[in-house]
């Protein structure tokens, strides 16, 4: 599973990355985290507010820092 963090590297983006990693680890899922910091690429994915989170190329959240629990729920719903 590829978890993509969409943002310029701000503290909120880093926190979202930590929460995503925690969620994947707690679920025991194989994962890879990719940080996308290029604004053009972020906009191309349809995200206008950062941080954003995409799972396997599908944007599941933008403009907020999801908790690890919320990300776990998203990942479980998607599997």
N, C-alpha and C positions, 0 to 999 in steps of 0.2 A: 504494500500500500504506500502510495506517495502522498505525504502531507506537505502542502505548499503554503508557506507563510508569505503573504503579499503585503509588502510595506517597505519603507525606506530604511528600516533599521532603528526606528525610534524605540524608546523603552516599552511602549505598548506592544510593538511587534515582537520584541524579545520575550515579553511576558506571555504572549499568545503562543510563541514557539515552545516555551517551557511547559505550558499547559497541554499543548498538543502532544508533546513527547511523554509527559506524565500519563495522559489518557491512553496512549497506545501501549505504553509499558504495562500499565495496570490491567489492560485487557489481554495482554500477552500476544499482541498482534505484531507480525513482522512489518516494519515500516522504514521509510526513508523520509527525512525532512529536507525540503528544498526551500531556500529563502530567495524569493524573487524581489529584488530591490529596484529594478528598472521600471520607471514610471510608465513608459510606453507599453511595456509588456503587461503591467498591472491593469492599465486602462483597456488593453486589448482583451483581457479576460473579463471585462465588464465591471470591474471594481472601481468605484468613484471615491470611496472613503476607506482609509486604511485604519487598522490592520484588517487584512482579509485572510480567510482560510479556505483552501481548496483541497478536496480529497480526490485523488486520481484525476486531476484536471477539471473537476466540477466545483465551482465556488459554492460553499455552504454557509458562509458568513462574511459580512463586511461591516466596517465601521465600529466594531466593538471587540473587546477582549472577552472571549468565551472562557468560562471556568473549565477546569479539567473535567468536572462532572458533566457539564453540558456537551463537551466534545466527546466524551465517552458515549453519551446517549446518541449523538449523531452517528458515531462510528458503528454502534450496535444496530441502529435503524438501517444503515446502509449495507450491512452484511447479511 
